[in-house]
Amino acid sequence: MGTSRKVIAVLGPGRAELVDRPLPMVRDRFMLVKPVAIALNPTDWKHVDAGMVGAVVGCDYAGTVEAIGKGVRKKFRKGDRVYGVVHGCNRQEPDDGAFGNYILVKADVQSHIPDNISFEEAATLGVGIITVCQGLYLGLGLDLPTSPSFRRTPVLVYGGSTATGSLGIQFAKLLGAVAAFDYHDLDCGLKIREFTGNKLKLAWDTISLPVSARICAHALSTSPGGRYFALLPEPCPRDDVESSYTMAYYMFGEKVQMSENGPVIPPDHSGFRYAKEFVSMANQLLADGKIKVHPQQVCSRGLAGALDGLQMMRDGKVTRCKLVYRVAETPGLEHAETT
């Protein structure tokens, strides 16, 4: 394994490169993982553009366990196939991040890869699952699909072509979702309101732009009690609708600082406890075939190729699939791991 690793790190605003770094110490409640595959998310290039110099980039991965720190509750062993989510570009722990040949992960919110899922498929799931946990369940208060007495609550999931949105729709279907609408239709929101008999009170916006917030506003009931939950701080353009948002980074039970001069948000221990249970439930649904992975495009050149992929996403050239990269295909990596 050696004493060094290769990672994608931020060099400045909009600039990231593949660099050498010392192998990190395994902190308590963390694991050292050797990624086999990584997947890109919009948050990755956005954090590169924010310019946190030195921070390791990336959130989604799938790989094998190399070492386990103290205090891990979940039953992991060296060599286990695992997947999950990492707080990339972490201002509190800049060495965290998924885009490397060795990475640190918060162990108890990671999952074993089911036998029917490949590394490349599993790499697409981490951010999506934890964000569904926050949005539909912690945020909007839906009953879990495994609850013996769940209520069939109408909910709008906006953004079904995204990886997170498609997962959210699959979870919603477990609760009885029945219809899809085309957001290109100028009357999309009003048609949803009509379809739901003006009774829709909950909307989860996985796009979180003014146009998507507006459609959600048109879809929600005109009666009091509407709630709009987003992935970004984009408010619903209706004063009578409660707007809120959150980010996956809050679910690790660790301190979070989103900007250089921003406040340090204390650990959300209750959210972390909920996330631990949720990822286990979601993983069982995945193993049972009740949840399917989002389409992926496996690209070449490993971590080096991921740098090109970040630019493709920045340019808006990636739709309806997740870009996945096999870490072992990184040029020069084999030589680096044997020296």
MOCOR-V473806 format. One record per residue. N is the residue number from 1. RES is the residue in three letters. SS is DSSP state (@ for helix, = for strand, . for the rest). BURIAL is I if it has 24 or more other ideal C-beta (glycine too) atoms within 12 Angstrom, else O. Layout:
n,res,ss,burial
N,RES,SS,BURIAL
N,RES,SS,BURIAL
//
This chain:
n,res,ss,burial
1,MET,.,O
2,GLY,.,O
3,THR,.,O
4,SER,=,O
5,ARG,=,I
6,LYS,=,I
7,VAL,=,I
8,ILE,=,I
9,ALA,=,I
10,VAL,=,I
11,LEU,=,O
12,GLY,=,O
13,PRO,.,O
14,GLY,.,O
15,ARG,=,I
16,ALA,=,I
17,GLU,=,I
18,LEU,=,I
19,VAL,=,I
20,ASP,=,O
21,ARG,=,I
22,PRO,=,O
23,LEU,.,I
24,PRO,.,I
25,MET,.,O
26,VAL,.,I
27,ARG,.,I
28,ASP,.,O
29,ARG,.,I
30,PHE,=,I
31,MET,=,I
32,LEU,=,I
33,VAL,=,I
34,LYS,=,I
35,PRO,=,I
36,VAL,=,I
37,ALA,=,I
38,ILE,=,I
39,ALA,=,I
40,LEU,.,I
41,ASN,.,I
42,PRO,@,I
43,THR,@,I
44,ASP,@,I
45,TRP,@,I
46,LYS,@,I
47,HIS,@,I
48,VAL,@,I
49,ASP,@,O
50,ALA,@,I
51,GLY,.,O
52,MET,.,I
53,VAL,.,O
54,GLY,.,I
55,ALA,.,I
56,VAL,=,I
57,VAL,.,I
58,GLY,.,I
59,CYS,.,I
60,ASP,=,I
61,TYR,=,I
62,ALA,=,I
63,GLY,=,I
64,THR,=,I
65,VAL,=,I
66,GLU,=,I
67,ALA,=,I
68,ILE,=,I
69,GLY,.,I
70,LYS,.,O
71,GLY,.,O
72,VAL,.,I
73,ARG,.,O
74,LYS,.,I
75,LYS,.,O
76,PHE,.,I
77,ARG,.,O
78,LYS,.,O
79,GLY,.,O
80,ASP,.,I
81,ARG,=,I
82,VAL,=,I
83,TYR,=,I
84,GLY,=,I
85,VAL,=,I
86,VAL,.,I
87,HIS,.,I
88,GLY,.,I
89,CYS,.,I
90,ASN,.,I
91,ARG,.,I
92,GLN,.,O
93,GLU,.,I
94,PRO,.,I
95,ASP,.,I
96,ASP,.,I
97,GLY,.,I
98,ALA,.,I
99,PHE,.,I
100,GLY,=,I
101,ASN,.,I
102,TYR,.,I
103,ILE,=,I
104,LEU,=,I
105,VAL,=,I
106,LYS,=,I
107,ALA,@,I
108,ASP,@,I
109,VAL,@,I
110,GLN,.,I
111,SER,=,I
112,HIS,=,I
113,ILE,.,I
114,PRO,.,I
115,ASP,.,O
116,ASN,.,O
117,ILE,.,I
118,SER,.,O
119,PHE,@,I
120,GLU,@,I
121,GLU,@,I
122,ALA,@,I
123,ALA,.,I
124,THR,.,I
125,LEU,.,I
126,GLY,@,I
127,VAL,@,I
128,GLY,@,I
129,ILE,@,I
130,ILE,@,I
131,THR,@,I
132,VAL,@,I
133,CYS,@,I
134,GLN,@,I
135,GLY,@,I
136,LEU,@,I
137,TYR,@,I
138,LEU,@,I
139,GLY,@,I
140,LEU,.,I
141,GLY,.,I
142,LEU,.,I
143,ASP,.,O
144,LEU,.,I
145,PRO,.,I
146,THR,.,O
147,SER,.,O
148,PRO,.,O
149,SER,.,O
150,PHE,.,O
151,ARG,.,O
152,ARG,.,O
153,THR,.,I
154,PRO,.,I
155,VAL,.,I
156,LEU,=,I
157,VAL,=,I
158,TYR,=,I
159,GLY,.,I
160,GLY,.,I
161,SER,.,I
162,THR,.,I
163,ALA,@,I
164,THR,@,I
165,GLY,@,I
166,SER,@,I
167,LEU,@,I
168,GLY,@,I
169,ILE,@,I
170,GLN,@,I
171,PHE,@,I
172,ALA,@,I
173,LYS,@,I
174,LEU,@,I
175,LEU,.,I
176,GLY,.,O
177,ALA,.,I
178,VAL,.,O
179,ALA,.,O
180,ALA,.,O
181,PHE,.,I
182,ASP,.,O
183,TYR,.,I
184,HIS,.,O
185,ASP,.,O
186,LEU,.,O
187,ASP,.,O
188,CYS,@,I
189,GLY,@,I
190,LEU,@,O
191,LYS,@,O
192,ILE,@,I
193,ARG,@,I
194,GLU,@,O
195,PHE,@,O
196,THR,.,I
197,GLY,.,O
198,ASN,.,O
199,LYS,.,O
200,LEU,.,I
201,LYS,.,I
202,LEU,=,I
203,ALA,=,I
204,TRP,=,I
205,ASP,=,I
206,THR,.,I
207,ILE,.,I
208,SER,.,I
209,LEU,.,O
210,PRO,@,O
211,VAL,@,O
212,SER,@,I
213,ALA,@,I
214,ARG,@,I
215,ILE,@,I
216,CYS,@,I
217,ALA,@,I
218,HIS,@,I
219,ALA,@,I
220,LEU,.,I
221,SER,.,I
222,THR,.,O
223,SER,.,O
224,PRO,.,O
225,GLY,.,O
226,GLY,.,I
227,ARG,=,I
228,TYR,=,I
229,PHE,=,I
230,ALA,=,I
231,LEU,.,I
232,LEU,.,I
233,PRO,.,O
234,GLU,.,I
235,PRO,.,I
236,CYS,.,I
237,PRO,.,I
238,ARG,.,I
239,ASP,.,O
240,ASP,.,O
241,VAL,.,I
242,GLU,=,O
243,SER,=,I
244,SER,=,I
245,TYR,=,I
246,THR,.,I
247,MET,.,I
248,ALA,@,I
249,TYR,@,I
250,TYR,@,I
251,MET,@,I
252,PHE,@,I
253,GLY,.,I
254,GLU,.,I
255,LYS,.,O
256,VAL,=,I
257,GLN,.,I
258,MET,.,I
259,SER,.,O
260,GLU,.,O
261,ASN,.,O
262,GLY,.,O
263,PRO,.,O
264,VAL,.,O
265,ILE,=,O
266,PRO,.,O
267,PRO,.,O
268,ASP,.,O
269,HIS,@,O
270,SER,@,O
271,GLY,@,I
272,PHE,@,I
273,ARG,@,O
274,TYR,@,I
275,ALA,@,I
276,LYS,@,I
277,GLU,@,I
278,PHE,@,I
279,VAL,@,I
280,SER,@,I
281,MET,@,I
282,ALA,@,I
283,ASN,@,I
284,GLN,@,O
285,LEU,@,I
286,LEU,@,I
287,ALA,@,O
288,ASP,.,O
289,GLY,.,O
290,LYS,.,O
291,ILE,.,I
292,LYS,.,I
293,VAL,.,I
294,HIS,.,I
295,PRO,.,O
296,GLN,=,I
297,GLN,=,I
298,VAL,=,I
299,CYS,=,I
300,SER,.,O
301,ARG,.,O
302,GLY,@,I
303,LEU,@,I
304,ALA,@,I
305,GLY,@,I
306,ALA,@,I
307,LEU,@,I
308,ASP,@,I
309,GLY,@,I
310,LEU,@,I
311,GLN,@,O
312,MET,@,I
313,MET,@,I
314,ARG,@,O
315,ASP,.,O
316,GLY,.,O
317,LYS,.,O
318,VAL,.,I
319,THR,.,O
320,ARG,.,O
321,CYS,.,I
322,LYS,=,I
323,LEU,=,I
324,VAL,=,I
325,TYR,=,I
326,ARG,=,I
327,VAL,@,I
328,ALA,@,I
329,GLU,@,I
330,THR,.,I
331,PRO,.,O
332,GLY,.,O
333,LEU,@,I
334,GLU,@,O
335,HIS,@,O
336,ALA,@,I
337,GLU,@,O
338,THR,.,O
339,THR,.,O
//
